[in-house]
Amino acid sequence: MSNYNLETETSTSHAGGVQSVDRAISVLEILAQRGEAGVSEVAAEIDVHKSTAFRLLGALEVRGLVEQAGER
C-alpha cells in the first residue's frame, strides 16, 4: 500500500488527467463566492464551452453538491 502525497499529486495533477476534477472544484469555488451563477457565467469563468460547464454542473447536481435555483 502506498502513501498519498499531496505535494506530489498537486505537481502532477494536470499531467495526470484530473482536469475534470480541477474544473469541478473551480465551479464549486465560483458558486461559493457568488452564491449563484448561470451556465454561461461558469463557462466563461473557467474558460470552457457551455456544454462542458453544463455537464460539470449536472454531475455536481446528481451528487447533491449544487442545485438549480429555478427552471432550466
PyMOL Python script that loads the backbone (N, CA, C, O; Angstrom):
from pymol import cmd

cmd.read_pdbstr("""\
ATOM      1  N   MET A   1       0.843  -1.180   0.000  1.00  0.00           N
ATOM      2  CA  MET A   1       0.000   0.000   0.000  1.00  0.00           C
ATOM      3  C   MET A   1       0.887   1.241   0.000  1.00  0.00           C
ATOM      4  O   MET A   1       1.816   1.338   0.802  1.00  0.00           O
ATOM      5  N   SER A   2       0.608   2.186  -0.890  1.00  0.00           N
ATOM      6  CA  SER A   2       1.436   3.386  -0.966  1.00  0.00           C
ATOM      7  C   SER A   2       0.772   4.527  -0.205  1.00  0.00           C
ATOM      8  O   SER A   2      -0.443   4.554  -0.011  1.00  0.00           O
ATOM      9  N   ASN A   3       1.598   5.453   0.211  1.00  0.00           N
ATOM     10  CA  ASN A   3       1.109   6.633   0.906  1.00  0.00           C
ATOM     11  C   ASN A   3       0.739   7.693  -0.110  1.00  0.00           C
ATOM     12  O   ASN A   3       1.370   7.799  -1.162  1.00  0.00           O
ATOM     13  N   TYR A   4      -0.255   8.460   0.191  1.00  0.00           N
ATOM     14  CA  TYR A   4      -0.684   9.562  -0.664  1.00  0.00           C
ATOM     15  C   TYR A   4       0.094  10.796  -0.273  1.00  0.00           C
ATOM     16  O   TYR A   4       0.164  11.144   0.906  1.00  0.00           O
ATOM     17  N   ASN A   5       0.678  11.460  -1.254  1.00  0.00           N
ATOM     18  CA  ASN A   5       1.459  12.657  -1.005  1.00  0.00           C
ATOM     19  C   ASN A   5       0.816  13.809  -1.763  1.00  0.00           C
ATOM     20  O   ASN A   5       0.844  13.835  -2.993  1.00  0.00           O
ATOM     21  N   LEU A   6       0.239  14.757  -1.044  1.00  0.00           N
ATOM     22  CA  LEU A   6      -0.478  15.863  -1.657  1.00  0.00           C
ATOM     23  C   LEU A   6       0.436  16.701  -2.540  1.00  0.00           C
ATOM     24  O   LEU A   6       0.028  17.102  -3.630  1.00  0.00           O
ATOM     25  N   GLU A   7       1.656  16.976  -2.103  1.00  0.00           N
ATOM     26  CA  GLU A   7       2.561  17.783  -2.909  1.00  0.00           C
ATOM     27  C   GLU A   7       2.880  17.107  -4.229  1.00  0.00           C
ATOM     28  O   GLU A   7       2.882  17.763  -5.271  1.00  0.00           O
ATOM     29  N   THR A   8       3.145  15.826  -4.208  1.00  0.00           N
ATOM     30  CA  THR A   8       3.439  15.096  -5.441  1.00  0.00           C
ATOM     31  C   THR A   8       2.222  15.081  -6.345  1.00  0.00           C
ATOM     32  O   THR A   8       2.344  15.324  -7.545  1.00  0.00           O
ATOM     33  N   GLU A   9       1.068  14.806  -5.799  1.00  0.00           N
ATOM     34  CA  GLU A   9      -0.153  14.749  -6.596  1.00  0.00           C
ATOM     35  C   GLU A   9      -0.476  16.108  -7.191  1.00  0.00           C
ATOM     36  O   GLU A   9      -0.874  16.184  -8.353  1.00  0.00           O
ATOM     37  N   THR A  10      -0.316  17.181  -6.430  1.00  0.00           N
ATOM     38  CA  THR A  10      -0.611  18.514  -6.929  1.00  0.00           C
ATOM     39  C   THR A  10       0.309  18.883  -8.080  1.00  0.00           C
ATOM     40  O   THR A  10      -0.130  19.484  -9.060  1.00  0.00           O
ATOM     41  N   SER A  11       1.577  18.528  -7.967  1.00  0.00           N
ATOM     42  CA  SER A  11       2.519  18.905  -9.014  1.00  0.00           C
ATOM     43  C   SER A  11       2.301  18.139 -10.303  1.00  0.00           C
ATOM     44  O   SER A  11       2.729  18.597 -11.362  1.00  0.00           O
ATOM     45  N   THR A  12       1.652  16.991 -10.247  1.00  0.00           N
ATOM     46  CA  THR A  12       1.429  16.187 -11.451  1.00  0.00           C
ATOM     47  C   THR A  12      -0.035  16.116 -11.856  1.00  0.00           C
ATOM     48  O   THR A  12      -0.377  15.385 -12.786  1.00  0.00           O
ATOM     49  N   SER A  13      -0.907  16.855 -11.182  1.00  0.00           N
ATOM     50  CA  SER A  13      -2.338  16.686 -11.409  1.00  0.00           C
ATOM     51  C   SER A  13      -2.755  17.005 -12.837  1.00  0.00           C
ATOM     52  O   SER A  13      -3.580  16.284 -13.399  1.00  0.00           O
ATOM     53  N   HIS A  14      -2.227  18.040 -13.437  1.00  0.00           N
ATOM     54  CA  HIS A  14      -2.647  18.376 -14.790  1.00  0.00           C
ATOM     55  C   HIS A  14      -2.140  17.341 -15.783  1.00  0.00           C
ATOM     56  O   HIS A  14      -2.847  17.000 -16.731  1.00  0.00           O
ATOM     57  N   ALA A  15      -0.946  16.844 -15.585  1.00  0.00           N
ATOM     58  CA  ALA A  15      -0.406  15.819 -16.474  1.00  0.00           C
ATOM     59  C   ALA A  15      -1.063  14.478 -16.212  1.00  0.00           C
ATOM     60  O   ALA A  15      -1.082  13.616 -17.091  1.00  0.00           O
ATOM     61  N   GLY A  16      -1.602  14.288 -15.013  1.00  0.00           N
ATOM     62  CA  GLY A  16      -2.183  13.005 -14.635  1.00  0.00           C
ATOM     63  C   GLY A  16      -3.620  12.818 -15.065  1.00  0.00           C
ATOM     64  O   GLY A  16      -4.201  11.769 -14.787  1.00  0.00           O
ATOM     65  N   GLY A  17      -4.218  13.791 -15.732  1.00  0.00           N
ATOM     66  CA  GLY A  17      -5.560  13.617 -16.258  1.00  0.00           C
ATOM     67  C   GLY A  17      -6.682  13.920 -15.288  1.00  0.00           C
ATOM     68  O   GLY A  17      -7.757  13.332 -15.406  1.00  0.00           O
ATOM     69  N   VAL A  18      -6.480  14.794 -14.354  1.00  0.00           N
ATOM     70  CA  VAL A  18      -7.552  15.141 -13.424  1.00  0.00           C
ATOM     71  C   VAL A  18      -8.098  16.539 -13.717  1.00  0.00           C
ATOM     72  O   VAL A  18      -8.527  17.254 -12.811  1.00  0.00           O
ATOM     73  N   GLN A  19      -8.073  16.908 -14.983  1.00  0.00           N
ATOM     74  CA  GLN A  19      -8.567  18.217 -15.387  1.00  0.00           C
ATOM     75  C   GLN A  19     -10.041  18.401 -15.023  1.00  0.00           C
ATOM     76  O   GLN A  19     -10.439  19.492 -14.617  1.00  0.00           O
ATOM     77  N   SER A  20     -10.845  17.367 -15.161  1.00  0.00           N
ATOM     78  CA  SER A  20     -12.264  17.467 -14.819  1.00  0.00           C
ATOM     79  C   SER A  20     -12.467  17.733 -13.339  1.00  0.00           C
ATOM     80  O   SER A  20     -13.353  18.499 -12.958  1.00  0.00           O
ATOM     81  N   VAL A  21     -11.663  17.113 -12.515  1.00  0.00           N
ATOM     82  CA  VAL A  21     -11.749  17.340 -11.073  1.00  0.00           C
ATOM     83  C   VAL A  21     -11.386  18.781 -10.762  1.00  0.00           C
ATOM     84  O   VAL A  21     -12.064  19.441  -9.974  1.00  0.00           O
ATOM     85  N   ASP A  22     -10.333  19.264 -11.369  1.00  0.00           N
ATOM     86  CA  ASP A  22      -9.908  20.648 -11.167  1.00  0.00           C
ATOM     87  C   ASP A  22     -11.006  21.613 -11.603  1.00  0.00           C
ATOM     88  O   ASP A  22     -11.284  22.596 -10.917  1.00  0.00           O
ATOM     89  N   ARG A  23     -11.620  21.333 -12.731  1.00  0.00           N
ATOM     90  CA  ARG A  23     -12.707  22.194 -13.220  1.00  0.00           C
ATOM     91  C   ARG A  23     -13.913  22.149 -12.290  1.00  0.00           C
ATOM     92  O   ARG A  23     -14.522  23.183 -12.016  1.00  0.00           O
ATOM     93  N   ALA A  24     -14.263  20.970 -11.805  1.00  0.00           N
ATOM     94  CA  ALA A  24     -15.405  20.842 -10.894  1.00  0.00           C
ATOM     95  C   ALA A  24     -15.164  21.630  -9.612  1.00  0.00           C
ATOM     96  O   ALA A  24     -16.075  22.271  -9.089  1.00  0.00           O
ATOM     97  N   ILE A  25     -13.943  21.579  -9.113  1.00  0.00           N
ATOM     98  CA  ILE A  25     -13.611  22.350  -7.907  1.00  0.00           C
ATOM     99  C   ILE A  25     -13.700  23.839  -8.202  1.00  0.00           C
ATOM    100  O   ILE A  25     -14.169  24.612  -7.366  1.00  0.00           O
ATOM    101  N   SER A  26     -13.256  24.243  -9.377  1.00  0.00           N
ATOM    102  CA  SER A  26     -13.367  25.650  -9.764  1.00  0.00           C
ATOM    103  C   SER A  26     -14.826  26.090  -9.812  1.00  0.00           C
ATOM    104  O   SER A  26     -15.159  27.196  -9.385  1.00  0.00           O
ATOM    105  N   VAL A  27     -15.693  25.227 -10.329  1.00  0.00           N
ATOM    106  CA  VAL A  27     -17.131  25.531 -10.369  1.00  0.00           C
ATOM    107  C   VAL A  27     -17.659  25.719  -8.952  1.00  0.00           C
ATOM    108  O   VAL A  27     -18.396  26.668  -8.686  1.00  0.00           O
ATOM    109  N   LEU A  28     -17.292  24.832  -8.050  1.00  0.00           N
ATOM    110  CA  LEU A  28     -17.741  24.951  -6.658  1.00  0.00           C
ATOM    111  C   LEU A  28     -17.236  26.237  -6.025  1.00  0.00           C
ATOM    112  O   LEU A  28     -17.962  26.884  -5.270  1.00  0.00           O
ATOM    113  N   GLU A  29     -16.004  26.613  -6.323  1.00  0.00           N
ATOM    114  CA  GLU A  29     -15.450  27.867  -5.780  1.00  0.00           C
ATOM    115  C   GLU A  29     -16.207  29.077  -6.319  1.00  0.00           C
ATOM    116  O   GLU A  29     -16.487  30.017  -5.575  1.00  0.00           O
ATOM    117  N   ILE A  30     -16.535  29.057  -7.600  1.00  0.00           N
ATOM    118  CA  ILE A  30     -17.300  30.156  -8.203  1.00  0.00           C
ATOM    119  C   ILE A  30     -18.652  30.297  -7.518  1.00  0.00           C
ATOM    120  O   ILE A  30     -19.066  31.400  -7.159  1.00  0.00           O
ATOM    121  N   LEU A  31     -19.337  29.170  -7.339  1.00  0.00           N
ATOM    122  CA  LEU A  31     -20.655  29.209  -6.705  1.00  0.00           C
ATOM    123  C   LEU A  31     -20.563  29.613  -5.236  1.00  0.00           C
ATOM    124  O   LEU A  31     -21.455  30.286  -4.720  1.00  0.00           O
ATOM    125  N   ALA A  32     -19.500  29.209  -4.570  1.00  0.00           N
ATOM    126  CA  ALA A  32     -19.317  29.594  -3.165  1.00  0.00           C
ATOM    127  C   ALA A  32     -19.110  31.104  -3.045  1.00  0.00           C
ATOM    128  O   ALA A  32     -19.586  31.725  -2.095  1.00  0.00           O
ATOM    129  N   GLN A  33     -18.407  31.684  -3.997  1.00  0.00           N
ATOM    130  CA  GLN A  33     -18.146  33.125  -3.971  1.00  0.00           C
ATOM    131  C   GLN A  33     -19.377  33.943  -4.360  1.00  0.00           C
ATOM    132  O   GLN A  33     -19.684  34.952  -3.725  1.00  0.00           O
ATOM    133  N   ARG A  34     -20.073  33.504  -5.399  1.00  0.00           N
ATOM    134  CA  ARG A  34     -21.182  34.286  -5.960  1.00  0.00           C
ATOM    135  C   ARG A  34     -22.545  33.928  -5.393  1.00  0.00           C
ATOM    136  O   ARG A  34     -23.460  34.751  -5.397  1.00  0.00           O
ATOM    137  N   GLY A  35     -22.678  32.717  -4.912  1.00  0.00           N
ATOM    138  CA  GLY A  35     -23.978  32.256  -4.449  1.00  0.00           C
ATOM    139  C   GLY A  35     -24.776  31.625  -5.569  1.00  0.00           C
ATOM    140  O   GLY A  35     -25.362  30.559  -5.385  1.00  0.00           O
ATOM    141  N   GLU A  36     -24.808  32.264  -6.722  1.00  0.00           N
ATOM    142  CA  GLU A  36     -25.499  31.758  -7.904  1.00  0.00           C
ATOM    143  C   GLU A  36     -24.689  32.127  -9.136  1.00  0.00           C
ATOM    144  O   GLU A  36     -24.006  33.150  -9.158  1.00  0.00           O
ATOM    145  N   ALA A  37     -24.769  31.295 -10.149  1.00  0.00           N
ATOM    146  CA  ALA A  37     -24.166  31.607 -11.443  1.00  0.00           C
ATOM    147  C   ALA A  37     -24.818  30.727 -12.491  1.00  0.00           C
ATOM    148  O   ALA A  37     -25.121  29.561 -12.234  1.00  0.00           O
ATOM    149  N   GLY A  38     -25.032  31.283 -13.661  1.00  0.00           N
ATOM    150  CA  GLY A  38     -25.596  30.520 -14.767  1.00  0.00           C
ATOM    151  C   GLY A  38     -24.531  29.727 -15.496  1.00  0.00           C
ATOM    152  O   GLY A  38     -23.334  29.912 -15.276  1.00  0.00           O
ATOM    153  N   VAL A  39     -24.982  28.847 -16.363  1.00  0.00           N
ATOM    154  CA  VAL A  39     -24.064  28.008 -17.124  1.00  0.00           C
ATOM    155  C   VAL A  39     -23.104  28.867 -17.943  1.00  0.00           C
ATOM    156  O   VAL A  39     -21.906  28.588 -17.991  1.00  0.00           O
ATOM    157  N   SER A  40     -23.619  29.899 -18.579  1.00  0.00           N
ATOM    158  CA  SER A  40     -22.764  30.771 -19.393  1.00  0.00           C
ATOM    159  C   SER A  40     -21.706  31.463 -18.550  1.00  0.00           C
ATOM    160  O   SER A  40     -20.554  31.583 -18.967  1.00  0.00           O
ATOM    161  N   GLU A  41     -22.092  31.916 -17.370  1.00  0.00           N
ATOM    162  CA  GLU A  41     -21.134  32.572 -16.473  1.00  0.00           C
ATOM    163  C   GLU A  41     -20.045  31.606 -16.021  1.00  0.00           C
ATOM    164  O   GLU A  41     -18.862  31.946 -16.012  1.00  0.00           O
ATOM    165  N   VAL A  42     -20.457  30.406 -15.648  1.00  0.00           N
ATOM    166  CA  VAL A  42     -19.498  29.393 -15.211  1.00  0.00           C
ATOM    167  C   VAL A  42     -18.544  29.055 -16.357  1.00  0.00           C
ATOM    168  O   VAL A  42     -17.330  28.976 -16.166  1.00  0.00           O
ATOM    169  N   ALA A  43     -19.105  28.858 -17.543  1.00  0.00           N
ATOM    170  CA  ALA A  43     -18.287  28.516 -18.705  1.00  0.00           C
ATOM    171  C   ALA A  43     -17.253  29.598 -18.989  1.00  0.00           C
ATOM    172  O   ALA A  43     -16.086  29.298 -19.244  1.00  0.00           O
ATOM    173  N   ALA A  44     -17.678  30.841 -18.947  1.00  0.00           N
ATOM    174  CA  ALA A  44     -16.747  31.950 -19.205  1.00  0.00           C
ATOM    175  C   ALA A  44     -15.661  32.019 -18.136  1.00  0.00           C
ATOM    176  O   ALA A  44     -14.491  32.253 -18.437  1.00  0.00           O
ATOM    177  N   GLU A  45     -16.059  31.816 -16.906  1.00  0.00           N
ATOM    178  CA  GLU A  45     -15.116  31.915 -15.788  1.00  0.00           C
ATOM    179  C   GLU A  45     -14.033  30.839 -15.846  1.00  0.00           C
ATOM    180  O   GLU A  45     -12.869  31.119 -15.560  1.00  0.00           O
ATOM    181  N   ILE A  46     -14.403  29.618 -16.211  1.00  0.00           N
ATOM    182  CA  ILE A  46     -13.405  28.542 -16.247  1.00  0.00           C
ATOM    183  C   ILE A  46     -12.892  28.282 -17.661  1.00  0.00           C
ATOM    184  O   ILE A  46     -12.120  27.352 -17.894  1.00  0.00           O
ATOM    185  N   ASP A  47     -13.336  29.124 -18.605  1.00  0.00           N
ATOM    186  CA  ASP A  47     -12.840  29.094 -19.984  1.00  0.00           C
ATOM    187  C   ASP A  47     -13.091  27.755 -20.674  1.00  0.00           C
ATOM    188  O   ASP A  47     -12.181  27.133 -21.221  1.00  0.00           O
ATOM    189  N   VAL A  48     -14.360  27.333 -20.630  1.00  0.00           N
ATOM    190  CA  VAL A  48     -14.768  26.115 -21.330  1.00  0.00           C
ATOM    191  C   VAL A  48     -16.036  26.414 -22.118  1.00  0.00           C
ATOM    192  O   VAL A  48     -16.677  27.443 -21.906  1.00  0.00           O
ATOM    193  N   HIS A  49     -16.397  25.514 -23.027  1.00  0.00           N
ATOM    194  CA  HIS A  49     -17.641  25.643 -23.779  1.00  0.00           C
ATOM    195  C   HIS A  49     -18.821  25.465 -22.825  1.00  0.00           C
ATOM    196  O   HIS A  49     -18.703  24.795 -21.798  1.00  0.00           O
ATOM    197  N   LYS A  50     -19.949  26.064 -23.170  1.00  0.00           N
ATOM    198  CA  LYS A  50     -21.142  25.953 -22.305  1.00  0.00           C
ATOM    199  C   LYS A  50     -21.572  24.513 -22.089  1.00  0.00           C
ATOM    200  O   LYS A  50     -22.050  24.175 -21.006  1.00  0.00           O
ATOM    201  N   SER A  51     -21.415  23.657 -23.085  1.00  0.00           N
ATOM    202  CA  SER A  51     -21.817  22.258 -22.917  1.00  0.00           C
ATOM    203  C   SER A  51     -20.956  21.562 -21.863  1.00  0.00           C
ATOM    204  O   SER A  51     -21.447  20.705 -21.128  1.00  0.00           O
ATOM    205  N   THR A  52     -19.689  21.924 -21.787  1.00  0.00           N
ATOM    206  CA  THR A  52     -18.800  21.348 -20.764  1.00  0.00           C
ATOM    207  C   THR A  52     -19.220  21.816 -19.385  1.00  0.00           C
ATOM    208  O   THR A  52     -19.282  21.023 -18.446  1.00  0.00           O
ATOM    209  N   ALA A  53     -19.510  23.105 -19.261  1.00  0.00           N
ATOM    210  CA  ALA A  53     -19.966  23.644 -17.980  1.00  0.00           C
ATOM    211  C   ALA A  53     -21.290  22.993 -17.568  1.00  0.00           C
ATOM    212  O   ALA A  53     -21.503  22.696 -16.393  1.00  0.00           O
ATOM    213  N   PHE A  54     -22.173  22.775 -18.540  1.00  0.00           N
ATOM    214  CA  PHE A  54     -23.456  22.141 -18.262  1.00  0.00           C
ATOM    215  C   PHE A  54     -23.253  20.725 -17.722  1.00  0.00           C
ATOM    216  O   PHE A  54     -23.907  20.326 -16.759  1.00  0.00           O
ATOM    217  N   ARG A  55     -22.349  19.971 -18.341  1.00  0.00           N
ATOM    218  CA  ARG A  55     -22.067  18.603 -17.877  1.00  0.00           C
ATOM    219  C   ARG A  55     -21.454  18.613 -16.479  1.00  0.00           C
ATOM    220  O   ARG A  55     -21.824  17.795 -15.636  1.00  0.00           O
ATOM    221  N   LEU A  56     -20.531  19.520 -16.228  1.00  0.00           N
ATOM    222  CA  LEU A  56     -19.927  19.616 -14.895  1.00  0.00           C
ATOM    223  C   LEU A  56     -20.986  19.934 -13.842  1.00  0.00           C
ATOM    224  O   LEU A  56     -21.034  19.299 -12.789  1.00  0.00           O
ATOM    225  N   LEU A  57     -21.823  20.910 -14.131  1.00  0.00           N
ATOM    226  CA  LEU A  57     -22.881  21.271 -13.183  1.00  0.00           C
ATOM    227  C   LEU A  57     -23.860  20.122 -12.977  1.00  0.00           C
ATOM    228  O   LEU A  57     -24.337  19.901 -11.864  1.00  0.00           O
ATOM    229  N   GLY A  58     -24.159  19.394 -14.042  1.00  0.00           N
ATOM    230  CA  GLY A  58     -25.051  18.240 -13.936  1.00  0.00           C
ATOM    231  C   GLY A  58     -24.471  17.161 -13.045  1.00  0.00           C
ATOM    232  O   GLY A  58     -25.182  16.575 -12.228  1.00  0.00           O
ATOM    233  N   ALA A  59     -23.178  16.894 -13.199  1.00  0.00           N
ATOM    234  CA  ALA A  59     -22.523  15.881 -12.367  1.00  0.00           C
ATOM    235  C   ALA A  59     -22.519  16.304 -10.906  1.00  0.00           C
ATOM    236  O   ALA A  59     -22.729  15.480 -10.016  1.00  0.00           O
ATOM    237  N   LEU A  60     -22.281  17.576 -10.661  1.00  0.00           N
ATOM    238  CA  LEU A  60     -22.290  18.078  -9.278  1.00  0.00           C
ATOM    239  C   LEU A  60     -23.698  18.048  -8.694  1.00  0.00           C
ATOM    240  O   LEU A  60     -23.881  17.793  -7.503  1.00  0.00           O
ATOM    241  N   GLU A  61     -24.693  18.312  -9.543  1.00  0.00           N
ATOM    242  CA  GLU A  61     -26.084  18.285  -9.087  1.00  0.00           C
ATOM    243  C   GLU A  61     -26.514  16.869  -8.700  1.00  0.00           C
ATOM    244  O   GLU A  61     -27.167  16.675  -7.675  1.00  0.00           O
ATOM    245  N   VAL A  62     -26.151  15.886  -9.517  1.00  0.00           N
ATOM    246  CA  VAL A  62     -26.504  14.488  -9.234  1.00  0.00           C
ATOM    247  C   VAL A  62     -25.956  14.068  -7.875  1.00  0.00           C
ATOM    248  O   VAL A  62     -26.582  13.277  -7.170  1.00  0.00           O
ATOM    249  N   ARG A  63     -24.807  14.586  -7.511  1.00  0.00           N
ATOM    250  CA  ARG A  63     -24.176  14.231  -6.237  1.00  0.00           C
ATOM    251  C   ARG A  63     -24.618  15.131  -5.079  1.00  0.00           C
ATOM    252  O   ARG A  63     -24.112  15.017  -3.963  1.00  0.00           O
ATOM    253  N   GLY A  64     -25.567  16.023  -5.360  1.00  0.00           N
ATOM    254  CA  GLY A  64     -26.120  16.864  -4.312  1.00  0.00           C
ATOM    255  C   GLY A  64     -25.213  18.003  -3.871  1.00  0.00           C
ATOM    256  O   GLY A  64     -25.393  18.553  -2.785  1.00  0.00           O
ATOM    257  N   LEU A  65     -24.237  18.364  -4.704  1.00  0.00           N
ATOM    258  CA  LEU A  65     -23.296  19.423  -4.331  1.00  0.00           C
ATOM    259  C   LEU A  65     -23.744  20.797  -4.792  1.00  0.00           C
ATOM    260  O   LEU A  65     -23.318  21.809  -4.237  1.00  0.00           O
ATOM    261  N   VAL A  66     -24.603  20.841  -5.808  1.00  0.00           N
ATOM    262  CA  VAL A  66     -25.205  22.090  -6.266  1.00  0.00           C
ATOM    263  C   VAL A  66     -26.657  21.820  -6.571  1.00  0.00           C
ATOM    264  O   VAL A  66     -27.071  20.670  -6.717  1.00  0.00           O
ATOM    265  N   GLU A  67     -27.428  22.885  -6.665  1.00  0.00           N
ATOM    266  CA  GLU A  67     -28.820  22.721  -7.055  1.00  0.00           C
ATOM    267  C   GLU A  67     -29.220  23.916  -7.909  1.00  0.00           C
ATOM    268  O   GLU A  67     -28.640  24.998  -7.815  1.00  0.00           O
ATOM    269  N   GLN A  68     -30.228  23.689  -8.745  1.00  0.00           N
ATOM    270  CA  GLN A  68     -30.714  24.753  -9.600  1.00  0.00           C
ATOM    271  C   GLN A  68     -31.624  25.671  -8.827  1.00  0.00           C
ATOM    272  O   GLN A  68     -32.430  25.231  -8.007  1.00  0.00           O
ATOM    273  N   ALA A  69     -31.487  26.945  -9.095  1.00  0.00           N
ATOM    274  CA  ALA A  69     -32.360  27.944  -8.491  1.00  0.00           C
ATOM    275  C   ALA A  69     -33.363  28.382  -9.549  1.00  0.00           C
ATOM    276  O   ALA A  69     -33.258  29.490 -10.077  1.00  0.00           O
ATOM    277  N   GLY A  70     -34.331  27.535  -9.866  1.00  0.00           N
ATOM    278  CA  GLY A  70     -35.340  27.851 -10.866  1.00  0.00           C
ATOM    279  C   GLY A  70     -35.326  26.861 -11.997  1.00  0.00           C
ATOM    280  O   GLY A  70     -34.671  25.822 -11.922  1.00  0.00           O
ATOM    281  N   GLU A  71     -36.062  27.189 -13.062  1.00  0.00           N
ATOM    282  CA  GLU A  71     -36.185  26.296 -14.197  1.00  0.00           C
ATOM    283  C   GLU A  71     -34.999  26.438 -15.130  1.00  0.00           C
ATOM    284  O   GLU A  71     -34.322  27.466 -15.140  1.00  0.00           O
ATOM    285  N   ARG A  72     -34.751  25.387 -15.921  1.00  0.00           N
ATOM    286  CA  ARG A  72     -33.685  25.441 -16.928  1.00  0.00           C
ATOM    287  C   ARG A  72     -34.127  26.278 -18.084  1.00  0.00           C
ATOM    288  O   ARG A  72     -33.376  26.452 -19.043  1.00  0.00           O
TER     289      ARG A  72
END
""", "prot")
cmd.dss("prot")
cmd.show_as("cartoon", "prot")
cmd.util.cbc("prot")
cmd.orient("prot")
